Amino acid sequence: MKLISKALEKDSSGYVTLLPEELEDMWHVYNLISKKDHIKATTIRRLQSSSTTGSSTSQRIRLTLTISVEAVDFDPNVGLLRINGKVASENQYVKMGVYHTIDLELNRNFTLYKSEWDTIALERVDDACDITKQADVTAIVCQEGLANICFLTKHMTIVRQRIELPIPRKRKGSVSNHEKGLEKFYEQIYQGILRHVHFDIVKAIIIASPGFVKDQLYNYIFAQAVKTENKLVLENKPKFVLIHCSSGHKHALTEVMQDPSIQAKLADTKSAREVKALDSFYEMMNLDPDRAYYGFKEVEKANEHGAIRTLLVTDELFRSADIATRKKYVNLVEQVREQNGEVFVFSSMHPSGEQLNQLTGVAAILTFPLPDMDDDEEEE
């Protein structure tokens, strides 16, 4: 994402003009836009006009509109971001207060106006525009006849291609049909890797499966690379990592990312650091539950005691339509940082973020135990 311009006032109001260039940029924009923000972008609108004879004609024209945001809809698989609201500025074609839907597009500028740019929103802009923080992991989770080629960026897990192919069973005295089916299946995965993976960007290509599917696929990939003299694949052989997982479905990524060998390989990536933080929280819950809290009320009380060492929170909480709810989480993050606590903002589209959402979306590892917290609640 490119930052085209930025202007903030002393009261934190102002605007930024951004140019989304990649699919993940749309995810950042989705997280930036809140209800009652104003957004200015080029859009298409159908206009109807009537002639003196009573006949009417309609035409689609491209124009620039500013709308007050009421609803935002995002499809992560195709990167479609649809914003609905009322027209908020004078326009020769459209009246003030009329509803309109803007579809934000890649490689087209838009301007976002907010009455208050809080620290979370400003960090999101900085993060999105930092070219050093882009996608870094590809994962192929598979089992016989099923494979998902996934891309794990810092903020999203996207299934780029799903491959399903019925594999004939082994028959007594003949396994040729079974082996042909597997070869066809592996070839489709191999072609998917060639089509989708940017070897110059990814730090690791994970192949995960139950049983020996991962090993057979790995051997097939490099046998084909040698056969076709594909230097790019052969040069990137060290990036391939084989991991056991329970199935070929997307949810198996959770166990894949928890594997110590993967965490070592991805030690400097955001997703690995988040997984490690979440693992530390679960470990603390088992070993010393008085130093592991989740749920806003409990975490807020721990913060009042200055006890939070690590705060874990999902970005979903900052998308709340209720401004007061959003503000309380922003304030919590700012207060923890002021007390030198570490803050991890998890993406709700990462497996680790999905896990954290099951724990209300906010959790904390404490510097010291607070065993009397439950007693305080009973007294109240």
Salt bridges, closest charged atoms under 4 A:
GLU21 OE2 - LYS2 NZ 3.80
GLU24 OE2 - HIS28 NE2 3.97
ASP37 OD2 - LYS114 NZ 2.65
ASP103 OD1 - ARG82 NE 2.72
GLU105 OE1 - ARG108 NE 2.99
GLU116 OE1 - LYS327 NZ 3.25
ASP118 OD2 - ARG326 NE 2.92
GLU123 OE2 - ARG337 NH1 2.36
ASP127 OD1 - LYS133 NZ 3.40
ASP127 OD1 - LYS154 NZ 3.04
ASP127 OD2 - HIS155 NE2 2.86
ASP130 OD2 - LYS133 NZ 3.74
GLU144 OE2 - HIS178 NE2 3.85
GLU164 OE1 - ARG162 NE 3.23
ASP215 OD2 - LYS214 NZ 3.58
ASP268 OD2 - LYS203 NZ 3.07
GLU274 OE2 - LYS270 NZ 2.15
ASP315 OD2 - ARG124 NH2 3.46
ASP315 OD1 - ARG319 NH1 3.49
GLU316 OE1 - ARG319 NH2 3.90
GLU380 OE2 - LYS301 NZ 3.38
